[in-house]
């Protein structure tokens, strides 16, 4: 591995994410991820999440995210990676590496279900059936107290007339498949949009029902991170959701000026305990919002690794190191190659205001969206300062 001088103090993850005896193997297939629009590239790049947060664990990772150049940049940022890493370049290699871990006696952890009938059920940390049960938005009432559920109805997808439109609503696919980033969510402000949304969701396939959720007045909504183990539920933190449009998340922010309410932490733990009792183990999350009337609402279940998981786990260490209290997600597709990218972000890393958590070298993948893909977060004195730094970082990468 190419060595660069480490100019910043090491980052310390908040807590372990999995128990001993667990391996991380995330390579799924397009069928399992069709409701979030995954591409072949995403199937491989998702195997490179949580670098520096799974130290000591066996992992199966695509080489595009763990090149010497990429790992050197993470090391320079203080994110040390020390895994029993099994790398692959093809789906067949990923399957072999994963089966080797099973033969060695490890349980498999993954953010999205592994290909059906490929690996034994007993070798998986969480069963596919339980994962689908907990992540299906229709089943929220099984684990969330009624007073904390959104105002909603479940309607057959082929019968929009079963619901009388009388104001803005969100339509969410009632699927047991993987969903996220608003891919299977539609915000409707008119009856015409409402009926078109039914057709749009039906075209995605899979679901027979749609959740019609009233557009509630929300002050803030957070992605909450939990770790569920044999000994209990640990609250790891929460990142406020940032939206490009209603229902479509564009990023996340952690700001002490807008903290996650203490009552919401208790609610998250209660929901986590209900899922733990059903057998879920590992990293999980919930989308919890605060309405203008003071209600805490659990909008969505995220019993998987979330986009904000690494940010939440590293936020405390990164802010302590930099003295900047606010963090904001900052991810880019860049035309720079991996070496050019490393030079471009060297200054922000050394100054402590940018933390990369994943670098994908497009030259090491057959179907990359760009020369380099960079995921991480910036730090600032305020939200506005963090946004300014995010824009500054984009300019350094040649991204407007």
C-alpha positions, 0 to 999 in steps of 0.5 A: 500500500502506498504510504502518505504522511499522516497529518491528522489525528486518527478518527475513532468510531463511536462503537463496534457495529457487529459481534465477533463471528460476523463477516461483512459480505454485501454483494447482492444482485439486481433483482434484490435491488430493483426497487432502489434502481441499483446498477451493476456498478452499485452492486460492487460499490456498496461492498465498500461501505463502512471502511474503517468501521469494521476493523478486525472483521472479515470483509468481501470488497470490490477492488475498485474501492480498496486500491492502494491509492484510495486506502492511502487517502483514508489513512491520511484522513485518519481513517485506519482500515485494518480488516481481514479483507477478501477482494474481488473483481467479478461476481463469481469471485465475490461468491467464492470469497463469501462461501469461503467465509461460510466454510470458516464458520462466519455469519454473514452481515449485509445491507441488502439481501444476498442472492436467493438460494446462493448461500445457506440461510443458517449462515446469515446473521439476519434471515431474509424473511425477517429483513423483509418483514422489518423493512416493509413500510406496511409493517411499521405498526408491528414495532412502532406504538400507534401514537408515533405512526404517521397518518396513513392508509394502505390502499391496493395499488390497482385501485386508486379510487379506494382513497379519496384524494383531499390534500397533499400526500406521499405515496410509498410502495408497500414492498418487502424488497429493498427501498431507499433514497425516495426511489419508490416514493411519490409526493402528490399535491393534486389529484392528477399527480395522485393518479399518475403516482399509482401508475408510476409505482405500479410500473416499478413492479413487485408491490400489490399495495401502496401506503398513502401518507398524509403530508404532515407539517414536519420541523425536522426529520432525522435518520437514526442509527442503532446497533442491535446485539444480544445484549441490547440496543445501543443508540449511536446518533442521528443525522438530520435529513436534507431534501432536494424535493419532498420525499427525496433525500439529498444528504444529511447533517449533524448540528448541535444547534438542532439536536435529536430530541431526548424523547425521540432517542427513547422512542428509537430504542423502544422500536429497536428493542421490538425488532431485537426481540424478533431476532434482528442483529446488527446496524439498523436505523429509523426515519423519525420526524418532529411535527409542528404540533410536537408529535414524534413520528416514525416515518420509515424503517431502515433495518440496514446500513444507512447512507449516514451511518459512517457520518454518525459513527465518526462525527464526534471524533471528527468534530473533536479533532477539527473544533468544527461542530457541524458535519454535512454529507458531501459526495461527488462523481468526479472526472479526476482520476484517483491520483488527481483526486487524492491531490485535490482533497489533500488540503481539506483533509490536512486542514481537518474539515473534510473526511472521506469515507469511500473512494471508488477508482473508476479505472478498476470497474467496468461500468463506472459513472465517472473516473472517481466517486467520492463519499464523505462529509465536510465540517463547519462552524455552522450549517452555512459554513459547512455548505460553503465548504462543500461547494469549495470541495466541489470546485476542487474536484471540478464538480459544479 
